[in-house]
Amino acid sequence: EGFGWNIFGLPAGAFFDDENPGLISWKTNYGDSGAYAVTLIAVAPFGLADTALVPITVAPVTMFNLTVDTVTTFSGRIITINVSMKNKLPVREFNVLVNLDAALLTPLSVTRVGTRAELFDYFIYRINDNYVNGNLRIIGRAGAAAPIGEGDGPIASIRIQVSSNLLYVGNQVPV
């Protein structure tokens, strides 16, 4: 007769295969992130036993993530930067506030052409949103159009005039 197993603290939905070697199988969901402690007890045929604590950590899944391109340019130039979204679930609408340093960067226009939001029924932008210099609000809604599916890529492209003031040459400007 072979070894026996006792197992305690298995997360809901997890399965333990007690064949040698033992194997924990668990198809996690987005909500399963966190730390779990599973106790395994191996029992030998003559009653000897050994216990092991098996920590399981499931990292959280980022459901939605927004990023803005990083670019290098010269003073006085017009550049285009993308606002990109990585999403795990469909997106029917978004309301994004981008803040630009108004002394260095002047937004000229925003477009959805060539982005993941290109087919949205509603897409607007407001420069100096809420009367704050440098605030750029971008709002998009699918309406009757299909939502943005799971994936990664630009949802808006912003044309920006870079200041010609040579005092700012060599500086990095966060958006």
N, C-alpha and C positions, 0 to 999 in steps of 0.2 A: 504494500500500500504506500502511496506517495504522500507528498506534502499537502496540507490543506491550507486554505486561506480564509481569513476573516477581514472584512473591510468596513470601515466606518467613515462617515462624513463625505461620501461621494456626492457631488453636486447633482441637482435634479437633471435628468436626461443623460447622465453619464453611465457608462456600462463597464463592468470589470470582467475581463476574460481570464478565468483562473487557470488556464493552461500554463505550462512552464515555458517561457517566462510569462508572468502575469502582465496584462496589458489593460490600461485604462483608455477607453475610447469615449470621446465627447464631442459632438457637433454643437458648437456654441452658437448663440444668437447675439445680436448687438447688445442686448441688455445684460449679458452674462459677465461683463467686466468686473474684476475684483480679485481678491485673494481667497483661496480656499485651502483648507488643511484636511488631507485625507490620511487616515491611519490604516496601515496594512499590518496584519499579523500573520506571519507564516508559522504553521504548526507542523512539527515533524511527527512521523508515525508513532513515536514513543512518548509524545506529550511535551517535548521541548518546543519552545516558541521564541520567536524574535519579532520585535515590533519596530516599524519604521514610520516616521511621519513624512509624508510626501506633500510638500507645498506646491500648489498650482496657482499660477498668476495669469489672468487673462487681461491683456492690455485693452484699454478702452478704444473703441473705434470712433474716429472723427467722422461725424456724419456729413458735415459741411465745412469747407475750408476756403477762404478767400485769400488770394495773393495779388500783388501788383508787380509788374515787371520791374527789373532793375536795369537801368540803361546808363551809358556813358555818352556824353555829348559835349559840344562846345557852346560857349555863350552866344546868345542871339539866335540859336537854331529853333526850328519847330520839330518836335519829336512826337512819336505816338507810343503810348504805353497801353498795355492790356490789363484789365481787371479779369482775373481768372477764378473759376470756381471748380473745386473738386467735391463731388457729392456722391453719397451712397444711396440716396433716395431721390425720386423724381422731384423737380422743383417747378411749381406753377407760377411763382412770382418771387421777386426779390426787391429789396429796398436797401441800397448800399450808399453809405456816406464815405466819401474819400476826402481827406484833408490835404491840401497842397500848401506849401509855403508861399503865400501871396506875394512876398517880396521877390521871389525868384521864378516862380512858375505861374503862368496864366493859362487856365484851360480855355481852349478855343471852341471845341465841339466834342461831342460824344456820338459814336455810332454803334449799331448792333450788326452792321453788315459784316459778314464773314465770321460771326461768332455763334455760339451755341444758342443765343437768344434771338437769332435773325428772324425766325418765324413768329415771334411773339406778336400778339395783336396790339399791345400797348407798350410803348417804350418812350420815356421822357427823361430829361436831365435838367437840373437847375444849377446854374453857376452862382456862387455866393449864396447858397441855401441858407435860409433864415437870417439873411443879411450879414453873414459871417464871411469875410474875405477868405478865399481859399477853400471853403466848403463846396463840394460838388456832390449833389445827390443824384443817383441814378435809380430809376424805378422801372421795372419790367413786369408785365403780366401776360401769361399765355392766353387768357380768354378762351376762345374756341380752338386755338392752336394746341398742338401737343406740348406737354411739359418737357422741360429739359431732362433727359434720361440720365441714369447713373453714368458718371464719367468725369473727365477733367478737361478743361480748356477755357478760352476766353468767353466772357459774357458781354463785354463792352470794350471798345477801344477809344482812348481819350487822346485828342490832339492837344498839345501843350506848347506854348511859346515860352522858351527859356530866356531869362533876363540877359540883357547885353551888358549889364554892370560888371566891369572887370574886377571889382572888389570881391566878387564871389567865385572867381576862377579857382579851381582846385578843391572846391568844397563838395562834400557829399550831402545830398538833400533827401531826407526820408519823406515818403508819401504815406 
